[in-house]
Amino acid sequence: MNTIVTVQEAVTAFADWNEPTDAELDAIERELPLILADVDLIDAQITAMDRTPNEVDTRRVRRALARVLTEYRVLANRTTDAMGGAA
């Protein structure tokens, strides 16, 4: 006779009640400007790849990259300030 083994832990690991914690949601909210800047950069790069890039496409990618770097710097400084260090 074979025994039946349950996989309760594997099933409940992805249950509906397993929501993100408040700390995780706060981290996502802090990183949201950087995430949105990354999305804009990817959008600009895709647009430039879709056709022969012109001067406007080049500027758009350059501005989007500058925004990503700015948001990354702001996030890094904010994180460093919270930890008590210098960036």
Helices and strands as residue ranges (DSSP letters): H 8-12, H 22-50, H 55-83
